[in-house]
Amino acid sequence: MSNEENKKITYAEASNELEQIVQKMQSPECNIDELSELTKRAKQLLDFCREKLTATDVEVKRILDSLSDKDQAVKE
């Protein structure tokens, strides 16, 4: 998935697409050629979701640290 594609998709959309891919992969109608393409797309989506979760975790920790620093300044 290119950076441009990443900007066009949300975490929820990526997660939903992953769920659909899993359902397709589990289907008896899924052939080997389709399985290969689905696996590639799933990897792209998983990488995107992992990056999004990591970035969100860093941002939340930064915000909480900032709030904690402000609380300490008020107490002193």
N, C-alpha and C positions, 0 to 999 in steps of 0.2 A: 504494500500500500504506500503510495507516494505521500509526501507531506501535504500536497494539495488535497488529496483524497481524505487524509486525516482531518483536515480543517472542515470538511463538509459533513462529517459524520459525528454523531454524539455517542457517548458511552452507552446510553440506553439502546440506540440503534445498533451499535456493534454487538451488544449483548443479545439483542433479539435476533440478529442475523446469525450469530453463533448457535443459538438454540435451533433455528431453522436448519442450519447445516447439520447439526447432530441428528435431527430427525431424518433428514435425507440420507445421511450416512447409514443409519440403522434400517433404512427401508430395503426390502429385498430387491427392489427395482434398481437400486444404485449399482451402476456398472463400474468396472475398474478405472475407466478413463474419467468418469465423473468423480469417482472417489479421489483421484489424484488432484483434480482441480479444487474440489471441496476442501481437501486437506491444506492446500496452499493458501486458500482464502481464509480458512480457520486460523492458520498460523499468523497471517497478517492482522486479523482481528484481535487475536490474543495478544500480540505484541502491542497493538494500539491500546487495548484495555489495560495492560500492565503499565505502560507509560502513563496513561491517564491516572490510574490509581496511585502510582508513585508520586506523580506531580501533585496530586490532591493531598496526599499524606504529608508531603513536605510543606505545602501551603498551610494546612491546618496546624501543623506543629509550630510553624513560624507565627501564626496568629495567636496560638495559645501561649507561646513564649512571650510574645509582646504583651499580652494581657497580664501574664504573671509578673513581668517586669513592672508594669504600671501599678499592680496591686502592691508590690514590694515598696515602690516609691511612695505610695499613699500611706502605708503603715509606718514609714520612717519619718 
